Amino acid sequence: MSVFLTSVSSVVVIVLIMALGYLLKKYNWVGDSFGSEISSIITKIALPASIFTAVMKNLTRSSLISLSTELVFPVLGVVIGYVIAWIMVKVFKIKRGRRGIFINAFVNANTIFIGMPLNMALFGDKAMSYFLIYYIVNTVSTWAFGVFLIQNDDPTVDKSAQKKHNKINWKKILPMPLVGFIVAIVWMLLSIPVPNFLGQTLNYVGSLVTPLSLIYIGIVLYNAGLKNFHFERDSVLALIGRFILSPLVLIILIKIGASTGFSMPSLMSQTLVVQSATPMLAVLPILANEAHGDVKYATDVVVMSTVLFIVVVPILMTILQFI
C-alpha cells in the first residue's frame, strides 16, 4: 500500500505541474508559439545537459559494460511489440491512415516529456542510467522505423513516391539528447575532468527539463482539447497495447532472463517496465499530418494516454512489487 501511495504522490506532483501549463495556456498567459519554443529548449539544450550530468554522476566504465549487456531486454521488447502490433492491425483490420499511428502508439513511448520527469519523480537520479537505456532504444525505434511506418501508411501517395519518401532520417536518429549522451560517454571513457563552473552550469540548465516538459504537456493537452476526444475500438486497442501488452512483454522477458541466470537490479527492471508504459509520442499528430493520416485519431490516442497514465502508473508500480 505504501508503494501505491508513494506512486500516487509522485504522479500528483506531475499532474499539478501539467495543470499549470494547461492553465497558462487557457488564460493566455503564454502565446501560441510558447509550446514549440520550450519544446526546442528542452530537446536541444536542457535535456542534453541533464543527460550529460547524469552520465558523469551515475556511470563508470565497468557499469557501462554491464548496462550494455542488459540492452537486450528493451530491444527484444520493442521488436516483439512491433510483431504483436502488426498482428493486431491485421486481425482487427485497422484502416489505412491509422496503421502506422497504431503501431507507434503501441510500441514507442514519450520518453522525453513524460518518461524522464516520471522516472525522476518515482526513482530519483539514481535510476537515470537505466532510463538512458530505454531512451536510446526508444529513440532509434521511433525515428529509424516508427516514422517509416507512418509515412508508408500515407493513403494519398503511390508506391513509387512512397519508396522515395520513406528514407531513414539519420539526422533524427541522432537528436541532441542522444548526442549529449554520446558526448558524455566519450568524455567519461577518456577520463576528462569536468570543470566545476561547467558542471554547475549543466546542472542548472538540466534541472529545467522536468518542469518545462510537464508545462509543455499541459499546453499540448489544452490545445488538443480534453472534451474533443472519444473512445472507439481502435483507440481502446492502442491503449491496451501501450498500457498492458507493452509492459507485460517486458515483464515476461525480464522473468525469463532471471530464470536463466540473467537477472538485473530491481531498480533497473522497474525503470524499464514503467518506461514501457508511459504515454504515446507527443509528435504522433504531427507525423500523421505530414503523412496525410488520421490526425484526429492520433490526437485522441495521445491525449487519452497522457490522461490515463495518471491512473496506470500507481497500479503498475504496485504490481511490480509482486514480480
N, C-alpha and C positions, 0 to 999 in steps of 0.2 A: 504493500500500500504506500510505503514511503517513497518508493521509486516512482509510482504513478503520480503522487503529489508533487514530487520534485520536477518531473517532466511537465506537469501542468503549469507549475510556477515558471519554468523556463519558457514555455510556449506563450504564456500570458505576457511576459516581457516583450517577446517578439511581436505579438498581436498589438500591443499598445503602441509600439513604435510604427508599425504598419498603419495603425489608425491615425497616427499623427500625419503621415504622408497623405492619407485619404482626406483628412480634414483640411490640410494645407491647400490641396487642390480644389476641394469643394468650395472653400471660401475665397478662392482666387488669391491666396497669399503668395502663390508661386505662379509663374507664367506657363504657357503651353509648352515651351521648349525646355523647362527646368528638368523634366524627367529624363530626356535624352542627354542633357548636359551632365547630370550627376551619374548617369549610366556610363558615360565616357570617362568621367573622373574615377569611378570605381574600377572599371575594367582596364584602363590604360595606365593609371597611376597608383591608386590606393591598394588594389589587390596585389599587383606585382610586389609592392613594398612590403605588404603583410606576409606574402608567401616567402619572400627573401629572408625576413627576420625570423619567421617560423622555422625555416630550414636550418638557419645558422644556430638557432636555440635548441632544436629538437633532434637533429640528425648528426650522425657521425659516419665515418667510412664503414665501420662494421655494421651499424644499424641499417645503412643504405643497402648493403648486400643482402641482409636478411629480409628487408621490405621488398626488394626486387623479386625474390622468390615467391612472395605471397601475392604478387601482382596477378598471378594466375587465377585467383578466385573472382575478382571483379571482371576480368577479361572473359572467363568462361560464363559468368552470369550474364554479361551483355550479349554474348554470342547465342546462348540458349534463349535469352529474351527475344532476340530477333527471330529465331526459329518459331517460338510459340506465337509471337505477334503475327508472323506471316501466315501461320496455320489458321489463326483466328480470322484474319482477313478473308481467307478462302472459305472457311466454314460458315461464317456469318455474312458472307457476300457484301462486304463493306464497299460502297460505291467509289468509283474513280473520283479523285479530288479530295478524298478523305483517307485513302490508304496510307500514304506516306506520313500524314499527320498522325494517324492512329498508331503506326509502328513506332514513331518517335515519341509519342505520348507514353507508350508502354515502356520503352527501353531507356530513353535519355532524360536526365534529371536537371533541374535548375540548381546546379551546384554552387553557382556564384552568389545569386541574390537571396536564396533561401538556405541552401545546403550549408554554406560556411557560417552564417550567423547562427543557424540552428545547432551546428556542431560545437561552436564556441559556447553557446548557452547550456548545452547538455553536458559536454565533456571537458570544456576548457581548452587551454592552449596545449596541454599535454597530448591531445589527440590530433593535433594539426598535421603531423607527419602521416597519419593514417588517412586523414581527409585528402591529402595531396595525391595519394594513390588512386582513390576513386575519381578525383578531379581529372587527372591525366587520362584515365581510361574513358571517362565520360566525354571529355573534350574531343579526343580523337574519334570516338564513336559518332559524335554529333556531326562534326564537320567533314569527316572523311567518308562517312556512309549515310548518316541520317539525312543530311541535306540532299544528297544524291537521290534518295528515295522520294522526297517531297517533289523535287524537280522532275523526276521521272514519272510522277503521277499527274503532271500537267495535262488536263483534258483538251487543251487548245493547241498543243504542239505536236507535229507529226514526228515519226520515229527518227528521221534523218536530222531534224532540228534538235531533237532531244539528245541525240548522240553527241552533237557538237556542244550543246548547252551543259550537259552533265559531266563536266570535268571536275576532278577533285580540286578544291580551292586550298592549295597548300598554305596560302597566307593565313587563312582562318584556322587551319590546324595548329598553327603556331601563334595564337593570340598573345597579347602582352603578359597575362598572368602566367602562361606556360613558359614564356621567355624568361620571366622573373624566376621561375623555378629552375630552369636550365642554368641561368647565370649563377644562382645560389649554389647549385650542385658543383659547378666548376670551381667557384670561389672556395667552397668547403674542401674539395679534393686537393686544391693547390695550397690549402692551409694559409690563405691570405688573411691577415687580421683585419677586422672591420674597425675603422677609426671611430672613436666614441661619438664625435659630432654626427657622423653619418648614421651610426646605429640609432641614435636618439631621433634623428630626423625621420628615418624609415619607420621607427616605432610610432611616432606621432601620426604620420601620414597613413600608415597601415591600420591604425585604430579607427580610421574613418569608414572602413569597409562595412562593419555591421550596421551602424545607424543609417548610413546613406543607402545601403542595399534595401533595408526594410522600408525606409521612406519612399524609395523608388517603387517597391512593390505596392505600397499603399496608393501611390499615384496611378499605377497601372490598373489597379482594381477599380479606382474611381472612373478612369477613362473607359474601362470596359463596361461599367455599369452592372452592379450586383443584381439588379432586378431584370436584366435583359437576357439572362441565360436560362435554359430549361433542360431538365434531364430527358434524355432519349436513349434508345437502345445503344447506339454507337458510343455515346458519351459514357454511359454506365460501364460498358465493356472496357473502354480506355481506362477508367478509374479503377476497375478491378485489376487490370494489368499493372497499373502503376503502384497501387497501394497494397495489393495482396500477392499477385503472382511474382512480381519483380523481387520483393524481399524474400518471398518463400523460396525462390530458386537459389538465392544466395545463402539462405539459412541451410538448405539441403546440401549445397556444395561444401559449406564450412563443416557441417556434421560429418559428411563423407571424408573430408580431409582429416578431421580429428580421429575418426575410426581407423584411418590408415597410418596414423602417427604423424600426420602433417597438421598439427594444431597451431593456433595463433593466439596471441594475447586477447583476453576478454574485451578490453577496451577497443582493440582493433576490429574485432568481429562486430561489436555493437556499432561502431562508427560506419563500417561498410554497409551493414544492413539498414541503418537509419538513412544513409545517403541514397540507397536504392529505393527508398520510399518517399523521397522528397518530391515536391510538386513538379509539374511538367515545365518544359522550357518556356521562358517568358517570350522568346522570339518566335514561337510557333506561328502566331497570326501573321507576323511579318514575312516569314518564309512561305507561308501558304499564299499570301497575297502576291508575292513575286512569281509563284508558280501557277497562278490563277486557280488555286484550290479553294476549298470551302473555308473561307476566313471566319465565318460565324461559328462553325464547328470548332475550329482551332481556338478561337477566343473563349468559347464555352468551356472546353476541357481545361484550359489554362486557369481560368477564373475558379472553376469548381475545385480543381486540385489544390489551388492556393488557399481556398477557404477550408476545405475538408482536412488538410494536413494538420490543422489545429486539433482535430479530434483523433486523427490517426496516430500521431507521434506518441502521446501518452500511452495509448493502448499497445503500440508496438514495443515501447520501452518496457512495459510491464511483462509482455510475452517473452522478451529477450532474457529476463531474469530466470526463466524456467528452461532455457535451452542450453 
